[in-house]
Amino acid sequence: MNTDSIVTTQDGDVLGTLGDNGILAFKGIPYAAAPVGINRFKPPRPVEKWLHVRDTSEYGPTAPQADEANDPLALLPNVVIHGENCLNLNVWTSSLDGKRPVMVFIHGGAFKSGSGAVPIYDGSNFARDGVVLVTINYRLGADGFLWFGDGTPNLGMLDQVAALSWVRDNIRGFGGDPDNVTIFGESAGGMSVCTLMAMPAARGLFHRAIAQSGAGHSTIGPDTARKIGNRLAAILGVEPSREAIATVPMDKLIEAQNQIGAEVFAKPSTELWGDVAATLMTFDPVVDGKILPGRPIDCIEQGSANGIDLLIGTNTEEGNLFFVPSGLSAKATDASVDAIAKAYGLTATEAACYRDNRPSATPGEICSAIFTDWFYRVPALRMAEAHPGTYVYEFSWRSPAFQNTIGACHGIEISFVFDNINDPGVRSLNGENPPQELSREIHRAWVDFATSGNPGWSPYASDSRVSMKFGDRSSVTTDDRHDEIKLWDGVR
């Protein structure tokens, strides 16, 4: 046993693995007790301490979730590892000595899938460049976000708080600085970042934040949470309570979750589904008034995240991940453009601005552009407006996948951020020769931001609208696409 690779945590000793790259990895470290039995549907509880040195050479179990091999999101790699002790995390570090910046990554997956064990989230390259990198798992779907109005809501978010508390209490032993912690996440992970910025329980646990393709708007109210819960119970044939749902086998629960998702997509009625009708995300953080006092964007504007540096941004063609592989883009017509514009609050005249700016675009491409701005780009800019000093970026490099039609889609930037662009899991998206210089560029910006709070360009302001556009030739833009973004001035 290599005693140079042993770290003493508050719960017991852990043995890391030294890779050929000189990086130490500690995988599957539990930060809370397994959320099963009496711990099911309860806030995260302390893990039982261990007496012997714990081997951490393998990833731990991931949160229960569906096999989404036929889902468009399956274009983004995922890993599912079965087991009860899913509340675990992974650490990469170049040395157990020192006091280096810490970055904690929160995975995406619409709050119903994903894990910290995905190969492109391997933190070796962050560790190589002077960061202690942590990835985490948290409860998903019903286990993480089901709420009928009683008991504790937002268990998945409280898991994230527990993981950050573990980092505060233990990361010094891995060579990290608990007083310089940056949280970052993509999609639901980006939404989680913004939600943590609004949560009283998370205050003081991190100092900087990066939100990739997720902002501070994706929450639901208590009434919507009950609608989803009641429908879930009806599908399962049990009483509408957590206790009753806890008796259902996990595979049946996941099937029911998927069924609700399909029903919402088929008939996105506000009367039926409340807030979910707009986002199509059936499990979101709930604005309960206490754990989450309000919409993150509103809480942040009121000062909940004062003192926290923020970097936020999106990809140019986020919507293509959902429109292209599904065939929706190919089926779209001019009427589809008008319909999606109306659904998101634009008039036909305003939708024409998107057409005029893209004279050679198909109706599907225009639908995707409108959706991208409504769901991703505009919320990110609202966050920048609500939190002065925020840095904004846009990732514009276009994937060659689907005969060059999927473009700068949702999720395409992740492997670049981690400098893992040649991982086999993203070869179908990145192609055989993705631009290494771009990967180094955006990865370095993330490292610099975590180190100093400055990624290398000027903050966003309402009068300048400065943004870094990462692409084949990265450059700073000012007030980019002013005419289109202005159409959303009334959207908050």
PyMOL commands that set and color helices and strands:
alter all, ss='L'
color gray80, all
select helices_A, chain A and resi 3-5+37-39+72-75+119-121+124-128+141-145+155-174+188-198+200-202+222-236+242-245+250-266+270-273+276-279+296-301+320-323+328-331+334-343+348-357+363-386+401-404+414-417+424-430+436-452+482-486
alter helices_A, ss='H'
color red, helices_A
select strands_A, chain A and resi 6-9+12-15+17-18+24-30+54-55+88-93+100-106+132-136+176-186+208-212+309-315+391-395+466-470+475-478
alter strands_A, ss='S'
color yellow, strands_A
deselect
rebuild
show_as cartoon
